[in-house]
Amino acid sequence: MRNYEKENEMIKRAYKIAKTMINRPYWEAYVNCYQARLDIASKNYEKAKALLKPALKTGKKVGSYKLNIQALHGLGDAYYGEGKYEEAKGYYEEALKLARKLKAKADEGLFLLKLAKAEKVLGRIDLALKDLFQVSTLAKKTASYELLWRADYEMGLILEAKGRGKEAFERYAQAIEVIEKIRGGLHKEEYRLGYMAGKMPVYEQAVLLAYRMGKKDRAFSLVQKAKARVLLDLLGSRMVAQREEDRRLARREHLLQVKIKALMERISEEEAKPKRLQSRKLKKWREELRSALKEHETLLAEIKRTNPRLASLVTAPTVGLREVQSALYPDESLVEYFVTEDKTLVWVVRKNKVKPLELPVGRGEVSDLVSNIRSEISTPSFSPSISLLHQAYRKLLASVAPYLAHNIILAPHDQLYLLPFEALVVNKAGPYYVVDSHFVSYYSSGSALVLNRRYQEKKPSPSKPLFAVADPVFGPKDSRYRGGLQLAKAERGALARRVWMSNEMGSLVQEKKQEKLVFNRLPNTALEVKGIASLYGISEKSTDINIGFSATEKVVKQADHTKYRFEHYATHGVVRGDVPGIKEPALVFALPNPEDPELDEGFWTMSEIFGMKSNAEMVVLSACKTALGEEVPGEGLIGLTRAFMYAGAPTVVASLWSVNDPATAFLMKSFYRYLRKGIDKSRALTLAKRETMRRFHNPYYWAPFIMEGEGR
């Protein structure tokens, strides 16, 4: 996940520093190389070349290996991006020659790989394969795992094109195995999230090839590896923490992972240097890495043999069809989607049968379809096109429908995460929606379903039925302000907003200057929560019901979230970009009172929610866009839903767009009324939607809320 704005700022600062250096031309040329990399990523190839050619001259003049190699690399990539492969090949060959001269093995492998890709597009397939075999051999000798998976992947592409499918699949599988090992050594979730960017084509090629070869079970297992992996890691790590025996084994496994990661980084850093500058300990480190990897594999085998539960959790389980089938009830069907460039693969999984399907809808068409639907359905001013919703049904669900049970569990992929399948139109006469005939819930993948059901820790029964927040006082213009408590003074920094920025050291908190922000009052949410509370015999004056001035971040953070069966937040939600200074999804609460903690500024961010512990059976986010977040390759949407699931809630109800206050209040009271009768969660939400439809016909009003996680 590249942050171009941040990179540009860093380059600007680097230019200022370069101008103060003694060897100013060298340092300016060096910074130009980094600027050129950014231009290449933005496909501004001419600008990149204009920076790199003078940098190469400077590098040759001063005899700098590092500057020369950076400039040659950038020029090769710029020409390659333009489709001028012969010119690119020339620069890669010059860089390779220089790397070999100075025995810089890591650079030698990199430029052999670049050469192979150029040879491939020039039609020199045998020469490309020869280069790739050299890369693979070199990568294994030097324990360069990033280089190794790339070589295997490129060989797989060539072998598949030559009709050697079995060999190609073996190469893809090897590449994925290496990627999984590297990823397993990353113990900060933000690093794991960023790592999968650029790796998804490997999984996609492997899935498609396995499917074409008739290995549909294997293809399904690979799909599980490609979806919501960090969510599985987080759920697994939370469950491991429940038992002391598990914790001891997990700590041992964790320490080995840390050792492996440290050795890989140390080796990679040394290999990037010319051989004459490399540490004498490099050979010893490579031996230690091989030994640690072997020890780790042995430990995992031991854990699997003695403690299967922990084995599943520490390796972030990805499951096969049989495991999913065993976790399903007879009246359920899991519909697992996997969107690729040219088609969408679907598995309809039932307790006793599986039906794989291939839909002729590629990534571009899916994206356009979802975008068109959302542009209409998320706006109250006009009803969405019934024809468009019917078109989506025909393309995505019609061929699946004959195999569906009454209860549908959808596992979307790509842009399908943004689509409310309940609102798709089965028959334009009426119209007749999916929600009219099926009870619907969502999971990020079949693996998440199995993990949530099979390994969900046994929790004590909550002592209280409900914790709720509604209708906060967002600012001084609220009519309740004059007669209520005084808000914190702006000079104290109460209006500053929390900023989470990812950098090399992790997350930082910084204060922004005061911003003028306006959030409209949500008066119907107070009626909504009071109505829900009355169903459970809770007084609106209870400390469990927080409305108006008491709906603060401080109150929410101080609450004991292990005591409540349901948690309900009826307030505004924001995502990255909605509010200056807010870099992640958040719930908006009342601005703080004078005595509130300095850092409680009225936004409960995703990062903070990750740090809480909840015993809730379900969390309901009755707010705008709470199901949204940042789309991450291999993960889907990272947002509040995931944060609450990690905190302990097996079910989260959230919205896909800005919701209507009165309609939402009506739907939510209906939802809890059905829950109070003992009806399953997914059925209760579906029945509430049907009831809301009769009063508010437009799907804008009844379709935004989806249920992710356990629907029973």
NORWOQUI-V523434 format. One record per pair of residues at least 12 apart in sequence whose C-alpha atoms are under 7 Angstrom apart, sorted by the first residue. I is the first residue (numbers start at 1). J is the second residue. D is the distance in whole Angstrom. If there is no record, write none. Layout:
BEGIN
I:J:D / I:J:D
END
This chain:
BEGIN
1:194:5 / 1:197:7 / 11:31:7 / 11:35:7 / 14:31:7 / 15:28:7 / 15:31:7 / 26:58:7 / 29:55:5 / 30:67:6 / 32:51:6 / 32:52:7 / 33:51:7 / 33:52:6 / 33:70:6 / 33:71:6 / 36:48:4 / 36:51:6 / 36:52:7 / 37:74:7 / 40:78:6 / 45:78:5 / 48:78:7 / 49:75:6 / 49:78:7 / 52:71:5 / 52:74:7 / 52:75:6 / 55:71:6 / 56:68:6 / 56:71:5 / 69:95:6 / 72:91:6 / 72:92:7 / 72:95:6 / 73:92:7 / 73:95:7 / 75:91:7 / 76:88:4 / 76:89:7 / 76:91:5 / 76:92:6 / 85:118:6 / 89:115:6 / 89:118:6 / 92:111:6 / 92:114:7 / 92:115:6 / 95:111:7 / 96:108:6 / 96:111:6 / 96:112:7 / 102:274:5 / 102:275:6 / 103:274:6 / 103:275:5 / 104:271:6 / 104:272:6 / 104:273:6 / 104:274:4 / 104:275:5 / 105:271:6 / 106:271:5 / 106:272:5 / 107:272:6 / 109:135:5 / 109:138:7 / 109:139:7 / 110:147:7 / 112:131:6 / 112:135:6 / 113:131:7 / 113:132:6 / 113:135:6 / 113:151:7 / 116:128:4 / 116:131:6 / 116:132:6 / 129:155:7 / 132:151:6 / 132:155:7 / 135:151:6 / 136:148:6 / 136:151:6 / 143:286:7 / 144:268:7 / 145:178:7 / 149:175:4 / 149:178:6 / 149:179:7 / 150:175:7 / 152:171:5 / 152:172:6 / 152:174:7 / 152:175:5 / 153:171:6 / 153:172:5 / 153:175:6 / 153:202:6 / 155:171:7 / 156:168:4 / 156:169:7 / 156:171:5 / 156:172:6 / 169:206:6 / 169:209:7 / 172:202:7 / 172:206:6 / 185:257:5 / 185:258:6 / 185:260:7 / 185:261:5 / 189:230:7 / 192:230:7 / 193:230:7 / 193:632:7 / 196:633:6 / 196:634:6 / 197:633:5 / 200:226:7 / 200:633:7 / 200:634:7 / 203:222:7 / 203:226:6 / 204:340:7 / 207:219:5 / 207:222:6 / 207:223:7 / 217:320:7 / 217:321:6 / 220:320:7 / 221:318:7 / 221:319:6 / 221:320:5 / 223:338:7 / 224:318:5 / 224:319:7 / 224:445:7 / 224:447:6 / 225:318:6 / 226:634:5 / 227:445:7 / 227:634:5 / 227:635:5 / 228:444:6 / 228:445:7 / 228:634:6 / 228:635:4 / 228:636:6 / 229:635:6 / 230:635:7 / 232:316:5 / 232:317:7 / 232:448:6 / 233:316:5 / 234:646:6 / 235:646:6 / 236:313:5 / 236:314:7 / 236:316:6 / 237:313:7 / 237:314:7 / 239:457:6 / 240:310:7 / 240:313:7 / 246:310:6 / 250:314:7 / 256:292:7 / 256:296:6 / 260:289:6 / 260:292:6 / 260:293:7 / 263:285:7 / 263:289:6 / 267:282:7 / 267:285:7 / 317:447:7 / 318:447:5 / 319:447:5 / 324:446:6 / 324:450:6 / 325:349:7 / 325:350:6 / 325:351:5 / 326:351:7 / 327:450:6 / 327:453:7 / 328:351:6 / 329:351:6 / 330:351:5 / 331:405:6 / 331:406:6 / 331:407:6 / 332:350:7 / 332:405:5 / 332:406:7 / 332:407:5 / 332:408:6 / 333:348:6 / 333:349:5 / 333:350:5 / 333:404:6 / 333:405:5 / 333:407:6 / 333:408:5 / 333:409:6 / 334:348:6 / 334:349:5 / 334:350:7 / 334:408:6 / 334:409:5 / 334:410:6 / 335:347:6 / 335:348:5 / 335:349:6 / 335:409:6 / 335:410:5 / 335:411:6 / 336:348:7 / 336:410:6 / 336:411:5 / 336:412:6 / 336:445:7 / 337:411:6 / 337:412:5 / 337:413:6 / 338:413:6 / 339:362:7 / 339:363:6 / 339:413:6 / 339:414:6 / 340:362:6 / 340:363:6 / 341:362:5 / 341:363:5 / 342:361:6 / 342:362:4 / 342:363:6 / 343:358:7 / 343:359:6 / 343:360:5 / 343:361:5 / 343:362:4 / 344:358:6 / 344:359:5 / 344:360:7 / 344:361:6 / 344:362:6 / 345:357:6 / 345:358:5 / 345:359:6 / 346:358:6 / 348:403:7 / 366:415:7 / 367:415:6 / 370:415:7 / 370:416:7 / 370:419:6 / 373:388:7 / 377:699:7 / 377:700:5 / 378:657:6 / 378:700:6 / 379:700:7 / 380:700:6 / 383:698:6 / 386:425:7 / 386:428:7 / 389:424:5 / 389:425:5 / 390:424:6 / 390:425:4 / 390:426:6 / 390:428:7 / 392:424:7 / 393:424:5 / 393:425:6 / 393:426:6 / 406:438:5 / 406:439:6 / 407:438:6 / 407:439:5 / 407:440:6 / 408:438:7 / 408:439:6 / 408:440:5 / 408:441:6 / 409:440:6 / 409:441:5 / 409:442:5 / 409:443:7 / 410:441:6 / 410:442:5 / 410:443:6 / 411:442:6 / 411:443:5 / 411:444:5 / 411:445:5 / 412:444:7 / 413:636:7 / 414:636:6 / 418:656:7 / 420:703:7 / 420:704:7 / 422:434:5 / 422:435:5 / 422:440:7 / 423:435:7 / 423:699:7 / 423:703:6 / 435:686:7 / 436:690:7 / 439:682:6 / 439:683:5 / 439:686:6 / 440:682:6 / 440:686:7 / 441:682:6 / 441:706:7 / 441:707:5 / 441:708:6 / 441:711:6 / 442:707:6 / 442:708:4 / 442:709:6 / 443:708:5 / 443:709:5 / 452:650:7 / 462:562:7 / 462:563:5 / 462:564:5 / 462:565:5 / 463:563:5 / 463:564:6 / 464:563:6 / 464:564:5 / 464:565:6 / 465:564:5 / 465:565:5 / 465:566:6 / 466:544:7 / 466:564:5 / 466:565:6 / 466:566:5 / 466:567:6 / 467:544:5 / 467:545:6 / 467:564:6 / 467:566:6 / 467:567:5 / 467:568:6 / 468:529:7 / 468:544:6 / 468:545:5 / 468:546:6 / 468:567:6 / 468:568:5 / 468:569:6 / 469:545:6 / 469:546:5 / 469:547:6 / 469:551:6 / 469:568:6 / 469:569:5 / 469:570:6 / 470:525:5 / 470:526:5 / 470:529:7 / 470:546:6 / 470:547:5 / 470:548:7 / 470:551:7 / 470:569:6 / 470:570:5 / 470:571:6 / 471:521:7 / 471:522:5 / 471:523:6 / 471:525:6 / 471:526:5 / 471:547:6 / 471:548:5 / 471:570:7 / 471:571:6 / 472:547:6 / 472:548:4 / 472:549:6 / 472:551:5 / 472:589:6 / 472:590:5 / 473:548:5 / 473:549:6 / 473:590:5 / 473:591:7 / 474:519:6 / 474:589:7 / 474:590:5 / 474:591:6 / 475:591:7 / 486:593:6 / 487:591:7 / 487:592:6 / 487:593:5 / 487:594:6 / 488:592:6 / 488:593:5 / 488:594:4 / 494:592:7 / 494:601:5 / 495:514:6 / 495:515:7 / 495:601:6 / 496:511:6 / 496:512:5 / 496:513:6 / 496:514:5 / 496:601:7 / 497:511:6 / 497:512:6 / 497:581:6 / 497:582:7 / 497:601:7 / 498:510:6 / 498:511:6 / 498:581:7 / 498:582:6 / 499:511:7 / 499:581:5 / 499:582:5 / 499:583:6 / 500:583:6 / 512:581:7 / 522:661:7 / 524:661:6 / 524:662:6 / 524:665:6 / 525:570:6 / 525:661:7 / 525:665:6 / 526:547:6 / 528:665:5 / 528:668:7 / 528:669:6 / 531:669:6 / 532:669:6 / 532:672:6 / 549:590:6 / 551:589:6 / 551:590:6 / 552:589:5 / 552:590:5 / 552:591:7 / 552:592:6 / 552:602:6 / 553:589:6 / 553:600:6 / 553:602:6 / 553:603:7 / 553:604:6 / 554:596:7 / 554:600:6 / 561:613:7 / 561:614:5 / 561:615:6 / 562:613:7 / 562:614:5 / 562:615:4 / 562:616:7 / 563:615:7 / 564:615:7 / 564:616:6 / 565:616:5 / 565:617:5 / 565:618:7 / 566:616:5 / 566:617:6 / 566:618:5 / 566:619:6 / 567:616:7 / 567:618:7 / 567:619:5 / 567:620:6 / 568:619:6 / 568:620:5 / 568:621:6 / 569:620:6 / 569:621:5 / 569:622:6 / 570:621:6 / 570:622:5 / 570:623:5 / 571:587:7 / 571:588:6 / 571:622:7 / 571:623:5 / 572:587:6 / 572:588:5 / 572:623:5 / 572:624:6 / 573:586:6 / 573:587:5 / 573:588:6 / 573:623:6 / 573:624:5 / 573:625:6 / 573:626:6 / 574:586:5 / 574:587:6 / 574:625:7 / 575:629:6 / 584:605:7 / 584:606:7 / 585:605:6 / 585:606:6 / 585:629:6 / 585:639:6 / 585:640:6 / 586:603:6 / 586:604:5 / 586:605:4 / 586:606:6 / 587:603:6 / 587:604:5 / 587:605:7 / 588:602:6 / 588:603:5 / 588:604:7 / 589:602:5 / 589:603:6 / 590:602:6 / 606:639:7 / 606:640:6 / 606:643:6 / 609:643:6 / 609:644:6 / 609:647:7 / 610:643:5 / 610:644:7 / 610:646:6 / 610:647:6 / 611:647:7 / 612:647:6 / 613:647:5 / 613:648:6 / 614:647:5 / 614:648:5 / 614:649:6 / 615:648:6 / 615:649:7 / 616:648:7 / 616:649:5 / 617:649:6 / 617:650:6 / 617:651:7 / 618:649:6 / 618:650:6 / 618:651:5 / 618:652:6 / 619:649:7 / 619:651:6 / 619:652:5 / 619:653:6 / 620:652:6 / 620:653:5 / 620:654:6 / 621:653:6 / 621:654:5 / 622:654:7 / 623:655:7 / 623:659:7 / 624:655:6 / 624:657:6 / 624:658:4 / 624:659:5 / 625:655:5 / 625:656:5 / 625:657:4 / 625:658:5 / 626:640:6 / 626:654:5 / 626:655:5 / 626:656:7 / 627:639:7 / 627:640:7 / 627:641:6 / 627:654:5 / 627:655:5 / 627:656:5 / 628:656:6 / 650:709:6 / 650:710:6 / 651:707:7 / 651:708:6 / 651:709:4 / 651:710:5 / 652:707:6 / 652:708:5 / 652:709:6 / 653:705:6 / 653:706:6 / 653:707:4 / 653:708:6 / 654:705:5 / 654:706:6 / 654:707:7 / 655:704:5 / 655:705:4 / 655:706:6 / 656:704:5 / 656:705:6 / 657:704:6 / 659:701:7 / 659:704:7 / 660:701:6 / 663:701:6 / 666:692:7 / 667:688:6 / 667:689:6 / 667:692:6 / 670:688:5 / 671:684:6 / 671:685:5 / 671:688:5 / 680:711:7 / 680:712:5 / 681:711:5 / 681:712:6 / 682:707:7 / 682:711:5 / 682:712:6 / 689:702:6
END
